[in-house]
Amino acid sequence: MPTKYKAQLDHVGFDWTKDAELILRSLMAQKNLILAKAGFSGVRGCIYNPATHTIQTERSSFIEAICGALSWAAAVQMDGGFKAANKIISTLKAVEMDPSTINSRNVEPEALGMIASQYQRADETPGKFGFDVYQDEGAHELDLQQVRRAALLAIPVLQTEVKMGRPKKLLLDILGEKLCDLFLRYNDVATRHSIASDGKVAQMEAGPYFDFCETVIALLNQFLAGLPRSYEAKPISAAQVARKSAELRLVRR
């Protein structure tokens, strides 16, 4: 029997002010440990931040750069549109039954994107006025019957994408690239290797880059653990990130 998924009509997106600040505070609380794991030693001067027109110490700038990477990964987990097709279909069916739910602005972004791709004001190419769905600048008032129609048309499109297997973890691509780049600011190479965890067969990751990832990823996992279950934000391991960096050929064994 196929899995029955619940419609997601209570979505709250990543808040780049509040949520990013929460992640930054957790990083600052572990600042000295993170800097040590990154190979940072001593004061390396100051950096001008053109976005805020302020001068920051390199220590603070480095921690904020890590915050940016973790926040990006968290935003992808929450808003990135990479849920399994069947889960989005459940939401589309709910919107088809009651298109007024779209006015709550809490319909999950994956479903909104599919509705926007099929939305029409009249008989123009579907999606031409998809920005009406988001009520962006220049948008017309939403026609709820057209919302219903768009949701109905989007369902078979997604049904063709239903397949076995896990959705791609794009946040691992982000973390694997960005954390390795940051580590390489203060290290000539990023290396990882496996060691026997029980003296026999079982293997575990080790190495300076892995240690850095382990410290940083723990703080991201702390944030993800506080999200509602609907986000399906499972913990990420430092080993996954280190392996992804290796796949991207940023890390040597």
C-alpha positions as CSV (number, residue, x, y, z in Angstrom):
1,M,0.0,0.0,0.0
2,P,1.5,3.4,-1.0
3,T,2.3,5.8,1.8
4,K,-0.3,8.4,2.5
5,Y,1.2,11.8,3.1
6,K,-0.4,14.7,4.9
7,A,-0.9,18.0,3.2
8,Q,1.5,20.7,4.3
9,L,-0.6,23.9,4.8
10,D,1.3,25.4,7.8
11,H,4.7,26.1,6.2
12,V,6.9,28.7,7.8
13,G,10.0,29.6,5.8
14,F,13.5,30.2,6.9
15,D,13.8,33.7,8.5
16,W,17.1,35.2,7.3
17,T,17.0,37.6,10.2
18,K,15.8,35.7,13.2
19,D,16.9,32.1,12.3
20,A,20.3,33.2,10.9
21,E,20.9,35.2,14.1
22,L,20.1,32.1,16.2
23,I,22.7,30.1,14.3
24,L,25.2,32.9,14.6
25,R,24.7,33.0,18.4
26,S,25.4,29.3,18.7
27,L,28.5,29.7,16.6
28,M,29.8,32.6,18.7
29,A,29.3,30.6,21.9
30,Q,31.7,28.0,20.4
31,K,33.9,30.5,18.6
32,N,37.3,29.6,20.2
33,L,36.8,25.9,19.6
34,I,35.7,26.4,16.0
35,L,38.7,28.7,15.3
36,A,41.1,26.1,16.8
37,K,39.6,23.3,14.7
38,A,39.9,25.5,11.6
39,G,43.6,26.0,12.2
40,F,43.2,29.7,12.9
41,S,46.0,31.1,15.1
42,G,46.6,34.6,16.3
43,V,45.1,37.9,15.1
44,R,45.3,38.2,11.3
45,G,44.0,41.7,11.0
46,C,40.7,43.3,10.0
47,I,38.4,43.0,7.1
48,Y,36.1,45.7,5.7
49,N,32.5,44.6,5.2
50,P,30.9,46.6,2.3
51,A,27.4,45.3,3.1
52,T,27.4,46.8,6.6
53,H,30.1,49.5,6.1
54,T,31.9,48.2,9.1
55,I,35.3,46.8,9.9
56,Q,35.4,43.4,11.5
57,T,38.2,41.3,13.0
58,E,39.0,38.3,10.8
59,R,37.9,36.1,13.6
60,S,34.4,37.5,13.5
61,S,34.3,37.6,9.7
62,F,35.2,33.9,9.6
63,I,32.5,32.9,12.0
64,E,29.9,34.9,10.1
65,A,31.0,33.1,6.9
66,I,30.3,29.8,8.6
67,C,27.0,31.1,9.7
68,G,26.2,32.0,6.0
69,A,27.0,28.4,4.9
70,L,24.9,26.9,7.7
71,S,22.0,29.3,7.1
72,W,22.0,28.5,3.4
73,A,21.8,24.8,4.2
74,A,19.0,25.3,6.7
75,A,17.1,27.4,4.2
76,V,17.4,24.7,1.5
77,Q,16.2,22.1,4.0
78,M,13.2,24.3,4.9
79,D,12.3,26.0,1.6
80,G,14.4,24.4,-1.2
81,G,11.7,22.5,-3.0
82,F,13.3,19.1,-3.0
83,K,10.6,17.0,-1.2
84,A,9.5,13.7,-2.6
85,A,6.8,14.2,-5.3
86,N,4.1,12.3,-3.4
87,K,4.4,14.6,-0.5
88,I,3.8,17.7,-2.7
89,I,0.9,15.9,-4.4
90,S,-0.9,15.6,-1.1
91,T,-0.7,19.4,-0.6
92,L,-1.8,20.0,-4.2
93,K,-4.9,17.8,-3.6
94,A,-5.7,19.8,-0.5
95,V,-5.5,23.1,-2.4
96,E,-7.6,21.7,-5.2
97,M,-10.3,20.9,-2.7
98,D,-10.1,24.3,-1.0
99,P,-8.2,26.8,-3.1
100,S,-8.7,29.5,-0.5
101,T,-6.0,27.9,1.6
102,I,-3.5,29.5,-0.6
103,N,-4.4,32.9,0.9
104,S,-2.9,31.8,4.2
105,R,0.6,32.1,2.7
106,N,1.5,29.0,4.6
107,V,1.3,26.4,1.8
108,E,4.6,24.7,1.4
109,P,6.8,26.4,-1.3
110,E,7.2,23.2,-3.3
111,A,3.4,23.1,-4.0
112,L,3.3,26.8,-4.6
113,G,5.9,26.5,-7.2
114,M,4.0,23.8,-9.0
115,I,0.8,25.8,-8.9
116,A,2.6,28.9,-10.2
117,S,3.9,26.8,-13.1
118,Q,0.4,25.9,-14.2
119,Y,-1.5,29.1,-13.2
120,Q,-3.3,31.1,-15.9
121,R,-5.3,34.3,-15.9
122,A,-7.0,33.3,-19.2
123,D,-5.7,31.2,-22.1
124,E,-2.1,32.4,-22.1
125,T,0.9,30.0,-21.7
126,P,0.7,28.3,-18.2
127,G,3.0,29.9,-15.7
128,K,3.3,33.3,-17.6
129,F,1.7,35.0,-14.7
130,G,2.9,32.6,-12.0
131,F,3.9,35.6,-9.9
132,D,0.3,36.1,-9.2
133,V,0.5,33.1,-6.9
134,Y,3.2,34.8,-4.8
135,Q,1.4,38.2,-5.0
136,D,4.6,39.8,-6.1
137,E,4.8,43.4,-7.4
138,G,2.6,43.8,-10.4
139,A,0.5,40.7,-9.6
140,H,-3.3,40.6,-10.1
141,E,-5.7,39.4,-7.5
142,L,-5.7,35.6,-7.5
143,D,-8.6,33.8,-9.2
144,L,-9.3,30.9,-6.9
145,Q,-10.9,28.8,-9.6
146,Q,-7.7,29.2,-11.6
147,V,-5.7,28.2,-8.5
148,R,-7.9,25.1,-8.3
149,R,-7.3,24.3,-12.0
150,A,-3.5,24.9,-11.6
151,A,-3.3,22.5,-8.7
152,L,-5.3,19.9,-10.6
153,L,-3.0,20.2,-13.6
154,A,0.2,20.1,-11.5
155,I,-0.7,16.7,-10.0
156,P,-0.1,14.6,-13.1
157,V,3.1,16.5,-13.8
158,L,4.4,15.4,-10.4
159,Q,3.1,11.9,-10.7
160,T,5.5,11.3,-13.6
161,E,8.3,12.1,-11.2
162,V,7.2,9.7,-8.5
163,K,9.9,7.1,-8.3
164,M,11.7,5.0,-5.7
165,G,14.8,6.3,-4.0
166,R,15.8,9.2,-1.8
167,P,15.6,12.8,-2.9
168,K,19.0,14.4,-3.6
169,K,20.5,16.1,-0.5
170,L,21.5,19.4,-2.0
171,L,22.3,20.8,1.4
172,L,25.2,18.4,1.5
173,D,26.6,19.9,-1.7
174,I,26.4,23.3,-0.1
175,L,28.1,22.2,3.1
176,G,30.6,20.1,1.4
177,E,31.8,23.0,-0.8
178,K,31.5,25.9,1.5
179,L,32.9,24.4,4.7
180,C,35.9,23.0,2.8
181,D,36.6,26.4,1.2
182,L,36.5,28.0,4.7
183,F,38.8,25.3,6.1
184,L,41.3,25.9,3.3
185,R,41.7,29.6,4.3
186,Y,44.0,28.5,7.1
187,N,45.2,25.1,5.9
188,D,47.1,24.1,2.8
189,V,45.0,20.9,2.3
190,A,41.9,19.4,3.7
191,T,42.4,15.7,4.4
192,R,40.2,13.0,5.8
193,H,41.0,9.3,6.4
194,S,39.3,6.3,7.9
195,I,40.5,4.5,11.0
196,A,39.4,1.3,12.7
197,S,36.8,2.1,15.3
198,D,36.9,-1.2,17.0
199,G,40.4,-2.4,16.1
200,K,39.0,-4.8,13.6
201,V,36.6,-4.1,10.7
202,A,34.4,-1.1,11.4
203,Q,35.7,2.2,10.1
204,M,35.2,5.8,11.1
205,E,36.2,9.1,9.7
206,A,39.1,11.1,11.2
207,G,41.4,13.9,10.3
208,P,41.6,17.7,10.9
209,Y,38.9,18.6,8.3
210,F,36.6,16.0,9.7
211,D,37.1,17.4,13.2
212,F,36.3,20.9,12.0
213,C,33.1,19.6,10.2
214,E,32.0,17.7,13.3
215,T,32.2,20.8,15.5
216,V,30.3,23.0,13.1
217,I,27.7,20.5,11.9
218,A,26.7,19.8,15.5
219,L,25.4,23.4,15.7
220,L,23.4,23.1,12.5
221,N,21.9,19.9,13.8
222,Q,20.9,21.7,17.0
223,F,19.0,24.2,14.9
224,L,17.4,21.5,12.7
225,A,16.3,19.5,15.7
226,G,14.1,22.4,16.8
227,L,12.1,22.4,13.6
228,P,8.6,20.9,13.3
229,R,8.5,17.3,12.1
230,S,7.0,18.3,8.8
231,Y,10.4,19.6,7.6
232,E,11.9,16.1,7.9
233,A,15.1,17.7,9.0
234,K,17.2,14.6,9.9
235,P,20.6,15.1,11.5
236,I,23.5,15.5,9.1
237,S,26.8,13.8,10.0
238,A,30.3,15.3,9.6
239,A,31.2,12.1,7.7
240,Q,28.5,12.9,5.1
241,V,29.9,16.4,4.6
242,A,33.5,15.2,4.5
243,R,32.6,12.5,1.9
244,K,30.7,15.1,-0.2
245,S,33.7,17.4,-0.1
246,A,35.8,14.4,-1.4
247,E,33.2,13.7,-4.1
248,L,33.6,17.3,-5.2
249,R,37.4,16.7,-5.2
250,L,38.0,19.3,-2.6
251,V,39.4,16.9,0.0
252,R,42.2,14.4,-0.3
253,R,42.3,11.1,1.6
